[in-house]
Amino acid sequence: MYKNSEGYNSPTEGMAISNAMREYRREQKRRFADKNRRKVYVASPYAGDTEKNTEAAVRYCRLVVSRGYMPVAAHLMYPQVLDDGDPAQRELGLLFGLALLKVCDEVWAFGPLSPGMEQEVREAKRLHIPVKYMEVDA
């Protein structure tokens, strides 16, 4: 039984504190689960129609999130800081993506495989990371 500061039994305060602690533990458990979601490497075309392909990649990432996973999409991040038109910088971006792939639990490949995606799938298989080929609406 909870006792107040004056030493008297206080079931109302005790219940309130118990409920607050239960809610706190529930929130901590949810935060831990969110922080430790399985990571899915999103592989989809980028080169070519980059505007259309970027919009598609964002949709694919939203799908990954809606299924309870954490998306990793290197081709949404590195073109923001590297010039995809410069072969040396494009190669660097691909290498950075492969480094991120190593920390992922799965690879989801969307659409027809581009040369960059083929490289990502080969690396995933070499690392024994499962690859799922996802259907894409036209």
C-alpha positions as CSV (number, residue, x, y, z in Angstrom):
1,M,0.0,0.0,0.0
2,Y,1.3,3.4,-0.9
3,K,1.8,5.8,2.0
4,N,1.7,9.6,1.5
5,S,4.4,12.0,2.9
6,E,2.6,12.0,6.3
7,G,2.6,8.2,6.5
8,Y,-1.1,7.6,5.9
9,N,-2.3,4.9,3.5
10,S,-3.3,6.6,0.2
11,P,-4.8,4.1,-2.3
12,T,-5.8,6.9,-4.8
13,E,-2.3,8.3,-5.0
14,G,-0.9,4.7,-5.1
15,M,-3.2,3.9,-8.0
16,A,-2.3,7.1,-9.9
17,I,1.5,6.4,-9.5
18,S,1.0,2.8,-10.5
19,N,-0.9,3.8,-13.6
20,A,1.7,6.4,-14.5
21,M,4.5,3.9,-14.1
22,R,2.6,1.3,-16.2
23,E,2.2,3.9,-19.0
24,Y,5.9,4.9,-18.7
25,R,7.0,1.3,-19.1
26,R,4.6,0.8,-22.1
27,E,6.1,3.9,-23.8
28,Q,9.6,2.8,-23.2
29,K,8.9,-0.6,-24.7
30,R,7.3,1.1,-27.8
31,R,10.3,3.3,-28.2
32,F,12.7,0.4,-27.9
33,A,10.7,-1.5,-30.6
34,D,10.7,1.5,-32.9
35,K,14.4,2.1,-32.4
36,N,15.2,-1.6,-33.1
37,R,13.0,-2.1,-36.2
38,R,14.5,-4.5,-38.8
39,K,16.2,-2.5,-41.5
40,V,15.2,-3.0,-45.1
41,Y,17.5,-1.8,-47.9
42,V,15.3,-0.4,-50.7
43,A,16.7,-1.1,-54.1
44,S,14.9,0.6,-57.0
45,P,16.0,2.4,-60.2
46,Y,17.4,5.9,-59.9
47,A,19.2,6.8,-63.1
48,G,17.3,8.0,-66.1
49,D,14.1,9.7,-65.1
50,T,15.4,10.7,-61.7
51,E,12.3,12.7,-60.7
52,K,9.9,9.8,-61.4
53,N,12.3,7.3,-59.9
54,T,12.8,9.4,-56.7
55,E,9.0,9.7,-56.2
56,A,8.7,5.9,-56.7
57,A,11.5,5.3,-54.1
58,V,9.7,7.5,-51.6
59,R,6.5,5.4,-52.1
60,Y,8.5,2.2,-51.6
61,C,10.0,3.6,-48.4
62,R,6.5,4.4,-47.1
63,L,5.5,0.8,-47.9
64,V,8.5,-0.5,-45.9
65,V,7.5,1.8,-42.9
66,S,3.8,0.7,-43.2
67,R,4.9,-2.9,-42.8
68,G,6.8,-2.2,-39.6
69,Y,10.3,-1.9,-40.9
70,M,13.0,0.8,-41.2
71,P,13.8,1.8,-44.8
72,V,17.3,2.4,-45.9
73,A,17.4,4.1,-49.3
74,A,20.9,5.2,-50.3
75,H,19.7,6.5,-53.6
76,L,17.4,9.0,-51.9
77,M,20.3,10.3,-49.7
78,Y,23.5,10.4,-51.7
79,P,22.3,12.1,-54.8
80,Q,21.6,15.1,-52.5
81,V,25.3,15.4,-51.8
82,L,27.0,13.7,-54.7
83,D,26.7,14.5,-58.5
84,D,25.2,11.4,-60.1
85,G,26.3,12.7,-63.5
86,D,30.0,12.5,-62.4
87,P,31.1,8.9,-62.8
88,A,33.6,9.1,-59.9
89,Q,30.9,10.5,-57.6
90,R,28.3,8.1,-58.8
91,E,30.7,5.2,-58.0
92,L,31.3,6.7,-54.6
93,G,27.6,6.8,-54.0
94,L,27.2,3.2,-55.0
95,L,30.0,2.2,-52.6
96,F,28.4,4.1,-49.8
97,G,25.1,2.3,-50.6
98,L,26.8,-1.1,-50.4
99,A,28.3,-0.1,-47.1
100,L,24.8,0.7,-45.8
101,L,23.5,-2.6,-47.2
102,K,25.8,-4.5,-44.9
103,V,23.9,-3.3,-41.8
104,C,20.4,-4.2,-43.2
105,D,18.4,-7.3,-42.5
106,E,16.8,-7.6,-45.9
107,V,16.8,-6.2,-49.4
108,W,13.6,-5.4,-51.2
109,A,14.1,-4.9,-54.9
110,F,11.4,-2.9,-56.7
111,G,10.9,-3.0,-60.4
112,P,13.2,-4.2,-63.2
113,L,16.8,-4.5,-62.0
114,S,19.1,-1.7,-63.2
115,P,22.9,-2.3,-63.3
116,G,23.2,-0.6,-59.9
117,M,20.5,-2.7,-58.4
118,E,22.1,-5.9,-59.8
119,Q,25.2,-4.9,-58.0
120,E,23.3,-4.4,-54.7
121,V,21.5,-7.8,-55.1
122,R,24.8,-9.6,-55.8
123,E,26.3,-8.0,-52.7
124,A,23.3,-9.0,-50.6
125,K,23.5,-12.6,-51.7
126,R,27.2,-12.6,-51.1
127,L,26.5,-11.4,-47.5
128,H,23.6,-13.9,-47.2
129,I,21.1,-11.1,-46.8
130,P,17.6,-12.2,-48.0
131,V,16.4,-10.5,-51.2
132,K,12.7,-10.0,-51.9
133,Y,11.6,-9.1,-55.4
134,M,8.6,-6.8,-55.0
135,E,5.8,-6.3,-57.5
136,V,5.5,-2.7,-58.8
137,D,2.3,-1.1,-60.0
138,A,2.9,0.5,-63.4
